[in-house]
């Protein structure tokens, strides 16, 4: 199981690596490609996320029809190709086009990793495996900006993309050699509009699926806002560009610890309890952070400490909300995972972009965005996961 968890984590980490390693390079990319407006550099992140989100609706039905392994191997090869093309781009428009297709290729990891895990596990066991996967996966956001800084210290920003190309190629080879096909022949679904529509309708009409997907979308909106804004906050608000790697590591690190805690707690407390508690803490800390920022002012280290406490909740939110959203949909895992992924990624990217574009030289827009997203996610999760009525209460209500 260890190799399986590490491989799943490495596949998921390709997405985080493609996003977070860009952060220290955004000013250099802007200077090299003539981007004069600082907020416009955020498109390097947002464009990738949009491609990553939209493509998931394609991979799901294909995975349910043709299986998981072949798509996964092919997508990693294309990820390597478009990473190399991004490194060779001669204009900002061409770079964004390559980033869009790079995200399109990487989307397979989001759909197929969840589907592969769901093929082999379900319920609390699935949440535990996803949490173990997230522990390894969370190391990458901590180290990725430092990787970007290290490359920039000895080479240009283009070599970051070359490194991503090599990583994608190695993952493709590893998957081809070691990952078995997990979709049983009798579970393959026809590739037809009727079958896809039926699966999509089930995904969107089920309260647990739809509600938990919306909750994750709101949480991701806050997360993507942080990723889009953190470079400008560290560089421009606090004037400490040399600390970007350390700041990002301190804030992202607690996510790994909370993922590990979730893997130990989920079988005892359940996904629903952990999700609601995590969102409550997330919202409370964000509100306290906003009050401090508006009244006492923000320093670099108050920002790091309070954001780290807030980010620590993501390790509990993502795994549990994802497992709850997939719980009633095991028979259509590929299509359901792809549709949920499209909603959470594109919706979260647009929310994050809107918050990021509100950057005004302070941390107020980001912190306020966290508080609002947290509150809405909490209310949605409460609605989505309310326990069913006992049979006698239901009969009495109908009477």
N, C-alpha and C positions, 0 to 999 in steps of 0.2 A: 504493500500500500504506500510505502514511503516514496518510491519512485513515481507512482501515480500522482500523489499529492504535489510533489516537486514539479513534475511536468505540467500539471494543470496550473500551478502557480506561475511557472515560467511563461506559459502561453498568455495568461492574463496580464502578466507583468510587461509584456511587449507594448501594451496600450499605455500603461503608466510611464514606461521609459520613453515612448514616443512623445508624450506630453511634457513631462517634468524636466527632461534633459534640455528642453528648448528654453527654459526660463532665463538662465544666465545669458543666453545667446540672443535674446530678442533685440537689445540695443544694437548689437553688431549686425544682425540681419537687417534691421531698419536702415542703418548707415550704408551698408553695402548695396541695398536694393532701392534706395531713395525714398524711404518711408519717413516723412517729416513729422507726422502727427503721432504722438506716443500711444494714444489709445487705439490707433489703427493697427498697431503691432499685435494686439490681442487676437486678430483674425488668424494668426498662425496657429493658435490654440483652438479657436472656435471652429474654423473650417475643418480641421481634422475631426473634431467631435461630431460635426454634422454628417460628414461622410461615414464615420463610425456608427452613428445612430441609424441613418437611413438604410444602410446596407443590410442591417440585421433582419429586416422583413424579407429579404431575398434568401438569406442563408437558412432560415428556419424551415420553410417548406422543402428546400433542396435537401436539408439534413434528414428530414422525416421520410423523404423518398429514396435517396441514394445512400444514406448512411453518414457517419460522422468523419471517419478517418480521411478519406480522399479529399473532402472539402477542406479539412484542416491543413493538410500538407500543402495543397495548392495555394491556399490563402497565404501561408507563410512565405512561399516563394514569391508571390506577387507583392507582399509586404516588403520583401528585400528589394525587389525591382523598383518600386515607387519611392522607397527610401533613398536609393541611389540617385534617382531622377531629381528628387528634391535637393540633394546635395549639389547637383549640376545646374540648377535653375539660374537663369540669367536675369530674371525680373521677378518682382513681387507677385505678379499675377500667375506666372508659371509655377512659382513656389507654392502658392495657394492651391493651384490645380493638382500638383503632385501630393500635397498634404491631404486634399480631399480624397484622392484615390488611395493614399496610404491608409487613411482611416477606413475607407471602404474595405480594404483587404483585412485590416486588423479586426473588423467587426466579427469575423468568423470566430475569433477567440471568445468573445462575449457570449455568443449563441451556443457554440459547440461545447465549450467547457461546462456550462450549466447543463446542457442536454446530456453530455457524457456522464457527469456526476449523477444526474437524475436517473439515467439508465441503470446505474448500479446501486443507488441509495435513495431513500425517501424519508420524509418527516424529520425528526430530530437527528437521525443519522446523517441525512443530507446537510442539515445546518452545521453539524459538527465537521464534516469533511470540507464544506465551504469555508468554515472558520479556520481550519488548519491550512487550507489553501491561501486564505487571506493573510495568515501570519507570514508566510514566505513572500507573498505578493507585496505586502506592505513594506518590506525592506527596500524595494525598488524606489518608491517615492522618496524615501529618506535619502537614498544614495544618488538618485538620478541627477539632481542639480549639481552635486559635487562632481559627477562624471562630466557634465557639461562644462563646468568650470575648469576641470583638469584638461579637457580637450582644448579649450580656448587658450590655456596657458602655453600650449606647445604647437597649436595648429589653428586653422580657421574654423568658423562655425560649420562649414560644409563637411568637415570630418566627423561631426556628430551624426550626421545622416549616414555616412559610410559605416560608422559603428552600428547603427540600427540595421543597416542592410545585412551585415555579417551576423548579427544576432538573429534576425528573421530566418536566414538561411540555415543556421545551426538548429533552430527549433523545428524547421521543416524536416531536416534529416532525422532528428531525434524522434519526432512523431511517426515518421515513416517506418523506422526500425523497431520501435518499442510499444507503440500504442495499438491495441487491438480494436477491431470494430465492435462497438458496444450496442448498436441497434440490431435487435433480433429480426430475422427476415419476416416473421409473421406480424411485426409491429410497423412495417413500412407502410406509409400512407400514399395514396395516388397523388400525383402532381396535377391536380385539377382545380379549377376555380371554385367548384362547389365544395371540395374538401377543405381548401384554404379558407374560404368564407365561413364554413361551419366552425373550423378551429378558431378563427378570429372572433366570431360571434361568442363562442364559449369563453374565450379569454376576456373579452370586454364586458360581458354581461354578468360574470361571476363577481360577487361583491368582494370576496377575499382577494381575487386576482386584481381587479380594477383598483380597489382602494389601496392595497399595499403598493401597487405600481405607482400610483399618484404620490403616495408618501415618499417613496424612494426618489421620484422625480424632483420633488421639492427639496429633499436633502441634497441631491446631486446638484441642484441649482446653486445652493450655498457653496458646495465644494468647488464647483467649476468657477464660481465668482472669485473664490480665494485663489485658485490657480491662475486665473486671468489677471488678477490685481496684485499678487504678492510681489512680483518683480518691481512694479512701480512704487509700491509701498516701501519696500526695503531701500530701493535706490533713491527715490525722490522725497518721500515723507521723512525717513530717518537718516538718509544720506550715508548708508553703509553698504555699498554694493559688494564689498569683499565678504560680507557676512551672509549673503543670500543662501549659500549651501547650508551653513549652520542653522540659520533661522528656519529654513524649510525642514531640516532634519528634526529640530526640536519640536516643531508643530506637528509634523507627520508621524513622528515616532510613537506617540501614544495610541495611534490607530492600530499598530501591530500588537501592542499589549492588550488592548481591548478585544481584538480578534482572538487572541489566545484565551483570554478570560471567558469569552463567549463559547469557545469550544468545550470548556470545562463546565460551564453553567447551564448550557441550553438543554441538556438531557434531564437536569434536575428542576429547573424553573420553567422551561418551555419558551418557545420563540415569541409568543404573544406577550408574555410578561416582560421579557427582556427588551423587546422592541419599544413598548410603551414607556418603560422606565428610562430607557436611553433617550428617547425623544423628549421626555419631560426634563431631564437634566440638560440636554442640548439647548432647549428653549430657555431654561432658567439662566444658564451661564451666559448665553448670548444677550439676554435682556440686561443682566448685571454689567456685562462688558459695555453695552450701549450707554447705560447710565453713567458709568465711570468715564467713558470717552467724552460725553457731553458736559459733564460737570467738572471733573478733575483734570481732564486732558489725557492724552495718550503718550506713552513712551515706548521705546522699542521693546523693553522687557515686559511691560504690562501687556502689550500686544501679543508677545510670544507666549506668555504664561496662560492668558485667558483663551487664546486661540488653540493652544495645545489641549487645554481641558475640554474645549468644545469639540475639537477633532477626535478626541478619544472616544466620543460617542459613535462615530461612524463605523467602527469595527463591530458594534452591536446592531446598528441600524441596517446596514447593507445586507449582511448574511441572513438575519432573521426575517426582514421584510421580503427578501428574495425567496427564501424558503416557503414563507406563508403564501406568497403570490403564486408559487408553482405547485403548492400542495394539492389542490383539486384538479390539476391539469397534467398528470403524469402520462396519460394516453396520447397527448398532443404536445409533448415536452418541447420539441424543436420549434414548431410554429409559435407556441405560447411564449417561449423564451425570446424568440426573435421580435415578436410584437411588443412584449414588455420592454425589451432592450431598446427598441426604436423610441418608444415613448419616454423612457427614463433618460436616455442619452440626448436625444434632440431637444426634448422639453427642458432638461437640466442645462444643456448648452445655451439655449435661448434665454433662460432665466439668468444664468451666470453671466452671459454677455450683456444683458440689460443692466445688471448690477455693476459689472465691470466698466461699462461705458459711463456710468454715473460717477466714476472716480474724479474727485475734485481737489486732489492734493491732500486729503485727509483720509482717515480710516472709517469715517462715519458711514458712508454708503455701504461699505462691505459689512460692517457690524450690524447695521440696521437690516440689511438683507438677510443675514443669518437669523436674526430674531424673528422676522416675519416668516421666513421659510420654515423655521423650526415649529412655530405655533401652528401654521397651516398643516404641516406634516403630522403633528401630534393629533390634531382634531380628525384628520382623515384616517389615521391608523386606528383611532378609537372606534370610528364608525365601521371600518372594514373588518375589525377583529372582535366585534362584540360577540359574546358567547351565544349560542342558540338557546331559545327558550326550551325549558323542559316540556315534555309532551303534554302533561296535564294543563300547564299554563297556556300552551298553544291552543289546546282544545277549548279552554275557557274563553280565550280571546276570540276564537272563531264563533263560539256560541253567543 
